[in-house]
Amino acid sequence: MIGRVAIIVAALLVGTSSLAYAQSNMTVGKVSANDATDLTDARVDLIKSALQMTSDQEKFWPPIEEAIRARAKDRQARLADMATEIGDRSPIEIIRDRNPVEFMQRRADALAQRAADLKKLAVAWEPLYKTLTPQQKKRMAFLTIIVGREMRDAIEQRRIEANDDDAVF
């Protein structure tokens, strides 16, 4: 029991520090490829540590890790494309020059890519998930809730900071 608590605490610390790191570097185009890879490595290690897979379960892990890394790589590519598109233009120039139809098409393409990546991840997880013990499933659910909550909080914080930056009188 103490070992499980220690792993959960470690997972929280790694998850929180990873998300704090990500929050501090979430400006479009400011996260280097190495930073993104390091963050993905931390996420993969966190999940593996929390699950404490058996040797029989480990054989299901490679496709999951591959899907996690592919999602992260595609996200980084989307951010880089966005940074290229924005360039050095001001927010007013971006809004003024925006073609709403092209914007919707790019957004639809990005959402389709994200959906495809998420579907691949779900398919990769399915065989392993069927073998997890009830305790492993609880740890996985716990990680999902904590990470989801942290990401939501990070997004909200970015919105608040953006609104503060825009409120110049």
Backbone as a ProteinNet text record, in pm:
[ID]
protein_1_A
[PRIMARY]
MIGRVAIIVAALLVGTSSLAYAQSNMTVGKVSANDATDLTDARVDLIKSALQMTSDQEKFWPPIEEAIRARAKDRQARLADMATEIGDRSPIEIIRDRNPVEFMQRRADALAQRAADLKKLAVAWEPLYKTLTPQQKKRMAFLTIIVGREMRDAIEQRRIEANDDDAVF
[TERTIARY]
82	0	86.6	191.5	279.3	348.3	386.7	450.6	358.3	230.8	134.6	116	108.8	94.8	217.3	335.8	458.9	458.5	410.5	405.7	306.4	192.5	93.4	148.7	215.7	274.6	381.8	465.3	568.7	504.7	398	327.8	273.3	217.4	166.5	278	390	501.4	556.1	575.1	626	523.5	398.7	293.1	278.7	278.7	264.6	384.9	505.4	623.7	629.2	586.9	584.2	485.7	368.1	268.9	312	375.4	425	530.8	616.8	718.7	652.2	551.4	481.7	412.9	350.8	283.5	381.1	500.5	597.2	651.9	632.5	686.6	578.8	453.9	345.1	325.3	408.3	396.3	421.8	336.2	346.7	486.6	548.6	678.9	794.4	769.6	876.9	928	856.5	899.2	984.4	1107.8	1197	1156.8	1206.8	1178.7	1232.8	1350.1	1406.6	1319.6	1267.2	1179.3	1052.8	995.2	874.4	902.6	1016.4	1054.4	1073.6	1138.3	1158.4	1024.6	931.5	800	726.6	735.6	673.1	737.5	870.4	940.1	890.8	873.3	825.6	685.1	599.7	462.9	463	542.9	550.5	601.7	706.8	762.8	661.9	587.7	486.3	379.9	330.7	226.4	278.4	397.5	454.9	478	527.8	553.1	423.6	323.9	196.8	127.8	138.4	69.9	137	267.6	341.5	301.6	325.8	284.5	363	296.2	362.2	437.4	520.5	595.5	500	388.1	289	222.8	202.6	139.3	236.4	364.4	466.5	465	426.8	427.8	325.2	225.3	125.2	167.4	277.9	317.5	372.2	456.1	516.8	418.3	304.1	212.9	153.4	136.9	83.8	184.9	308.5	412.8	428.4	422.4	433.3	318.8	197.3	82.2	94.1	143.3	163.6	264.5	373.9	478.8	431.9	352.5	300.2	206.5	121.6	32.9	114	216.4	299.1	371.2	421	491.5	396.2	275.3	177.7	136.2	124.3	90.2	200.6	324.2	437.7	439.9	407.8	404.2	293.4	176.8	68	109.4	175.8	220.8	324.4	413.9	515.9	451.4	351.3	279.8	208.9	150.2	80.5	179.1	293.6	394.8	443.1	459.1	501.7	395.6	270.8	160.6	149	167.3	155.1	274.1	392.1	512.9	530	568.2	590.6	472.1	359	242.9	179.1	118.5	48.8	-87	-149.3	-283	-385.1	-374.4	-467.9	-448.6	-323.5	-296.5	-347.3	-330.5	-376.2	-526.6	-598.8	-745.1	-789.9	-727.1	-764.2	-745	-637.5	-604.4	-663.9	-734.6	-785.1	-896.5	-885.6	-991.1	-1070.3	-1195.6	-1271.6	-1288.9	-1303	-1322.1	-1193.8	-1080	-952.2	-926.7	-962.2	-945.1	-1025	-1151.9	-1235.1	-1179.6	-1127.9	-1070.7	-946.4	-859	-738.7	-778.2	-876.9	-923	-981.6	-1060.5	-1118.9	-1009.9	-908.6	-797.1	-723.7	-701.2	-631.8	-715	-845	-932.2	-937.6	-939.5	-939.7	-811.2	-698	-569.8	-569.6	-617.9	-623.7	-715.5	-829.6	-922.6	-858.1	-787.9	-721.5	-614.2	-537.5	-433.3	-494.5	-603.6	-669.6	-728	-783.6	-837.8	-725.8	-609.8	-496.2	-453.1	-454.6	-416.4	-515.9	-644.6	-746.7	-733.3	-709	-690.8	-566.5	-460.7	-337.3	-357.6	-437	-458.5	-548.5	-639.4	-741.7	-688.1	-590	-542.6	-482.3	-405.2	-346	-453.5	-546.2	-648.6	-728	-751	-825.1	-750.5	-618.8	-539.7	-511.5	-546.6	-515.5	-598.8	-537.2	-608	-696.3	-790.7	-872.5	-787.9	-679.3	-593	-522.5	-475	-410.3	-509.6	-632.9	-735.1	-764.7	-764.3	-786.1	-672.7	-548.8	-434.4	-440	-478.3	-489.3	-598.1	-712	-821	-776.6	-704.6	-654.8	-562.6	-469.5	-378.9	-456.4	-555	-634.9	-705.2	-762.2	-832.7	-736.2	-623.1	-526.5	-468.8	-427.5	-369.1	-473.8	-595.1	-702	-729.5	-733.4	-757.2	-642.3	-519	-402.8	-402.1	-437	-439.3	-548.1	-665	-773.2	-731.5	-666.9	-619.3	-514.2	-424.9	-321.6	-384.3	-485.5	-553.9	-624.3	-691	-760.1	-661	-546.6	-444.8	-394.8	-374.6	-330.7	-434.7	-563.2	-669.5	-668.8	-651.4	-647.7	-530.8	-413	-293.7	-312.2	-373.7	-398.2	-492.5	-594.7	-688.1	-619.2	-529.9	-455.4	-365	-301.4	-213.5	-290.9	-414.5	-495.9	-559.4	-564.4	-632.8	-539.4	-492.7	-406.5	-496.2	-492.3	-580.9	-506
-119.3	0	126	126.7	243.1	263.9	154.4	164.3	229.1	193.3	251.7	400.9	435.8	576.8	654.8	595.2	661.7	683	584	597.4	704.7	709.7	811.8	950.1	964.4	1093.6	1131.1	1034.4	1060.6	1099.6	1030.9	1062.2	1204.5	1241.3	1377.7	1479.5	1453	1546.8	1558.4	1444.8	1447.7	1511.3	1473.9	1530.1	1679.1	1721.7	1863.6	1941.6	1887.5	1959.3	1962.1	1853.6	1851.5	1954.3	1961	2056.7	2199.2	2220	2354.4	2395.4	2300.8	2328.1	2362.7	2283.5	2308.4	2444.1	2477.6	2606.4	2720.5	2707	2815.4	2830.5	2729.5	2732.8	2717.1	2751.3	2724.2	2831.5	2929.4	3028.6	2960.6	2987.5	2921.8	2942.6	2831.4	2838.3	2850.4	2857.3	2877.9	2747.4	2638.7	2510.7	2441.1	2410.9	2345.8	2199.3	2138	1996.4	1912	1949.8	1875.4	1887.6	2008.5	2028.1	1944.1	1942.5	1864.6	1715.4	1669.9	1529.1	1495.7	1585.3	1563.5	1554.5	1640.5	1639.1	1509.2	1465.5	1338.6	1222.2	1223.3	1118.1	1113.4	1229.4	1235.2	1178.6	1210.1	1157	1005.1	954.2	809	741	794.6	737.3	741.4	848.8	862.7	754.6	735.2	634.7	495.4	463.7	331.5	308.4	409.3	395.4	376.2	451.2	442.4	308.1	254.1	127.9	6.9	10.5	-104.3	-232.3	-233.4	-346.2	-473.2	-584.1	-713.7	-738.8	-842.2	-873.5	-913.8	-979.5	-1015	-890	-789.6	-666.1	-580.5	-588.3	-506.7	-527.4	-645.7	-671.7	-586.4	-534.1	-447.7	-300.3	-268.2	-128.8	-60.6	-124.2	-53	21.1	-38.1	39.3	161.8	151.5	264.5	377.6	343.3	445.6	509.4	429.1	482	579.8	544.7	632.8	761.8	752.3	871.5	963.7	906.1	986.7	1045.9	970.7	1021.6	1140	1129.7	1242.1	1364.8	1345.6	1458.5	1521.1	1436.9	1487	1566.3	1515.1	1585.5	1717.8	1720	1844.1	1947.5	1902.5	1993.3	2047.9	1964.7	2009.4	2113.3	2091.3	2189.2	2322.9	2318.7	2442.2	2514.1	2438.3	2499.6	2563.3	2495.7	2552.6	2681.7	2680.9	2799.4	2914.5	2883.9	2987.6	3044.6	2958.9	3004.7	3094.5	3053	3131.1	3267.8	3271.7	3397.3	3487.1	3428.9	3507	3618.8	3736	3852	3947	3902.6	3991.4	4012.6	4125.7	4157.7	4088.2	4072.6	4011.2	4085.1	4215.5	4292.3	4260.1	4248.7	4213.9	4074.2	3983.4	3845.4	3842.7	3912.2	3914.3	3986.5	4097.2	4176.4	4096.1	4020.1	3948.2	3806.9	3766.6	3628.7	3607.3	3497.9	3453.1	3348	3377.7	3286.2	3146.8	3138.9	3007.8	2925.9	2987.1	2916.9	2877.9	2967.3	2938.2	2814	2807.4	2691.2	2563.8	2574.7	2457.3	2407.9	2501.6	2462.1	2401.2	2461.2	2410.7	2270.4	2249.5	2117.2	2013.3	2051.2	1959.3	1924.7	2026.4	2003.1	1912.5	1936	1852.2	1708.7	1693.4	1559.2	1484.9	1555.9	1494.6	1454.4	1543.9	1512.9	1393.4	1388.2	1276.8	1144.7	1147.3	1026.3	980.6	1075.2	1040.7	981.7	1040.8	991.3	852.4	829.5	697.8	592.7	625.8	533.5	502.9	604.3	583.9	492.2	513.3	428.2	283.1	264.2	128.7	63.5	141.7	87.9	50.3	128.4	102.4	-18.2	-46.5	-147.3	-283.1	-343.7	-475.3	-471.2	-368.1	-358	-333.1	-245.2	-210.5	-333.1	-424.6	-547	-633.6	-618.2	-701.3	-632.4	-506.2	-433.3	-484.1	-483.1	-518.4	-400.3	-422.9	-309.9	-196.7	-230.8	-127.7	-46.8	-115.7	-45.9	45.4	-2.1	80.3	204.8	189.8	305.4	405.7	355.6	446	517	443.9	504.4	611.6	582.6	680.4	802.6	778.3	887.4	978.3	918.4	997.8	1078	1016	1083.6	1204.3	1189.2	1299.6	1410.9	1375	1475.9	1550.7	1477.9	1541.8	1628.5	1578.8	1657.9	1785.2	1774.5	1891.3	1991.4	1941.3	2029.3	2100.9	2026.7	2088.4	2194.9	2165.8	2263.3	2388.8	2369.3	2483.2	2563.7	2493.3	2562.3	2646.8	2592.4	2666.3	2787.9	2769.1	2881.5	2989.3	2948.6	3046	3124.4	3056	3124.9	3225.4	3189.3	3283	3406	3385.1	3496.8	3587.6	3526.9	3606.8	3681.8	3618.4	3684.3	3802.1	3784.9	3894.1	4008	3973.5	4076.6	4155	4083.4	4149.9	4241.9	4201.4	4281	4402.5	4401	4507.5	4626	4685.2	4802.4	4924.8	5015.3	5131.6	5254.9
0	0	0	81	88.5	-45.2	-111.7	-242.6	-344.5	-338.7	-431.7	-405.2	-280.1	-244.1	-291.6	-273.2	-316.9	-467.8	-542.4	-688.1	-728.5	-661.8	-693.5	-663.5	-550	-515.4	-617.2	-654	-754.3	-887.2	-923	-1047.6	-1044.5	-932	-919.4	-933.4	-868.3	-874.9	-1016.3	-1082.7	-1219.2	-1310.9	-1295.6	-1379.9	-1360.2	-1236.8	-1207.7	-1256.9	-1234.8	-1281	-1432.9	-1498.8	-1644.8	-1697.6	-1634	-1679.3	-1648.5	-1535.4	-1503.8	-1605.5	-1641.3	-1742.7	-1874.9	-1910.6	-2036.1	-2032.9	-1919.4	-1908	-1928	-1874.3	-1883.7	-2025.3	-2109.4	-2245.9	-2352.5	-2321.5	-2414.6	-2521.1	-2527.5	-2631.7	-2764.9	-2861.8	-2992.1	-3048.9	-3089.4	-3151.9	-3054.7	-2925.1	-2828.2	-2768.8	-2784.6	-2730.5	-2835.5	-2798.1	-2894.3	-2910.8	-3015.3	-3039.3	-2924.4	-2871.4	-2758.3	-2634.6	-2608.6	-2494	-2508.3	-2628.3	-2652.7	-2634.2	-2680.7	-2664.5	-2517.1	-2443.1	-2299.8	-2226.2	-2262.8	-2199.4	-2231.9	-2355.5	-2394.5	-2320.9	-2309.7	-2234.6	-2090.5	-2029.9	-1890.9	-1880	-1975.4	-1973.4	-1986.7	-2080	-2100.8	-1973.6	-1914.8	-1792.1	-1677.7	-1669.7	-1565.3	-1577.5	-1697.6	-1719.2	-1687.4	-1737.8	-1712.5	-1562.9	-1494.6	-1350.5	-1273.5	-1309.2	-1237.2	-1259	-1379.4	-1408.5	-1345.2	-1327.5	-1271.9	-1345.1	-1475.8	-1558.9	-1528.4	-1546.9	-1536.8	-1666.5	-1666.1	-1788.7	-1901.3	-1867.8	-1969.9	-2028	-1944.7	-1991.3	-2072	-2040.3	-2108.5	-2259.9	-2306.5	-2450.7	-2525.2	-2453.7	-2516.3	-2518.5	-2450.4	-2435.1	-2561.6	-2644.8	-2758.2	-2850	-2888.2	-2974.1	-2902.5	-2771.8	-2695.1	-2694.3	-2664.4	-2661.8	-2799.6	-2903	-3038.7	-3068.3	-3026.9	-3049.7	-2968.8	-2846.5	-2764	-2831.4	-2876.3	-2939.6	-3073.4	-3149	-3276.5	-3251.5	-3149	-3115.7	-3078.1	-2996.9	-2953.9	-3073.6	-3162.3	-3281.4	-3371.1	-3391.6	-3474.3	-3409.5	-3277.5	-3207.7	-3226.3	-3211.2	-3229.3	-3371.6	-3469.5	-3609.1	-3629.2	-3566.9	-3578	-3516.8	-3401.4	-3337.3	-3422.8	-3483.2	-3569.3	-3691.8	-3750	-3864.3	-3824.8	-3705.4	-3657.3	-3636.4	-3579.9	-3557.2	-3689.3	-3789.5	-3921.9	-3983.7	-3970.2	-4026.4	-3959.3	-3829.8	-3755.6	-3783.8	-3783.7	-3808.9	-3707.6	-3755.1	-3667.8	-3667	-3719	-3727.7	-3591.2	-3573.9	-3449.6	-3449.4	-3332.5	-3327.9	-3415.2	-3420.8	-3502.9	-3650.1	-3694.4	-3834.1	-3866	-3773.1	-3794.2	-3812.2	-3725.1	-3733.6	-3860.7	-3891.2	-4008	-4137.2	-4145.7	-4268.6	-4275.5	-4172.9	-4167.1	-4268.7	-4342.3	-4432.7	-4354.8	-4319.2	-4233.8	-4293.9	-4424.4	-4487.8	-4477.5	-4507.1	-4494.1	-4349.6	-4257.8	-4115.2	-4076.7	-4119.1	-4086.4	-4148.9	-4270.8	-4336.4	-4262.1	-4223.5	-4147.5	-4013.4	-3949.3	-3819.5	-3834.3	-3939.5	-3964.1	-3989.1	-4066.4	-4092.4	-3963.6	-3879.6	-3752	-3661.6	-3656	-3573	-3625.7	-3757.3	-3816.1	-3781.2	-3786	-3749.2	-3602	-3517	-3373.5	-3347.7	-3418	-3401.7	-3445.4	-3557.4	-3606.6	-3507.9	-3454.9	-3357.9	-3230.2	-3184.8	-3063.5	-3086.3	-3204.4	-3237.8	-3236.9	-3294.7	-3294.3	-3151.2	-3066.1	-2926.7	-2856.3	-2879.8	-2817.6	-2863.2	-2991.8	-3045.9	-2984.1	-2967.3	-2908.2	-2761.1	-2689	-2546.4	-2520.1	-2610	-2583.9	-2537	-2606.3	-2559.8	-2418.9	-2388.8	-2255.3	-2150.5	-2180.2	-2082.3	-2038.3	-2131.1	-2098.5	-1996.7	-1987.6	-1895.8	-1762.5	-1749.4	-1626.2	-1508.6	-1393.9	-1270.9	-1230.4	-1141.2	-1094.4	-1034.3	-966.1	-908	-1018.2	-1120.9	-1231.9	-1304.3	-1319.9	-1384.2	-1300.4	-1168.4	-1080.8	-1094.7	-1099.2	-1115.3	-1249.9	-1353.6	-1486.5	-1486.6	-1426.7	-1418.3	-1338.4	-1229.6	-1146.3	-1227	-1300.3	-1385.2	-1488.8	-1548.6	-1650.1	-1591	-1473.1	-1408.2	-1371.3	-1309.4	-1266.4	-1386.3	-1488.4	-1606	-1674.9	-1688.8	-1750.4	-1673.1	-1542.3	-1457.3	-1469.2	-1468.3	-1480.4	-1616	-1722.3	-1854.4	-1861.6	-1805.4	-1804.6	-1728.4	-1613.7	-1534.8	-1610.7	-1683.2	-1761	-1871.1	-1937.3	-2042.8	-1985.1	-1873	-1808.3	-1766.4	-1713.5	-1673	-1794	-1905.4	-2027.6	-2073.3	-2062.5	-2101.4	-2011.5	-1882.5	-1788.4	-1820.2	-1842.5	-1874.5	-2006.2	-2105.2	-2233.6	-2215.3	-2132.6	-2107.6	-2032.1	-1939.3	-1866.5	-1961	-2054.6	-2151.7	-2244.9	-2278.8	-2369.2	-2301.5	-2170.4	-2096.7	-2072.6	-2178.8	-2168.7	-2185.4	-2089.1	-2093.8	-2131.6
[MASK]
+++++++++++++++++++++++++++++++++++++++++++++++++++++++++++++++++++++++++++++++++++++++++++++++++++++++++++++++++++++++++++++++++++++++++++++++++++++++++++++++++++++++++

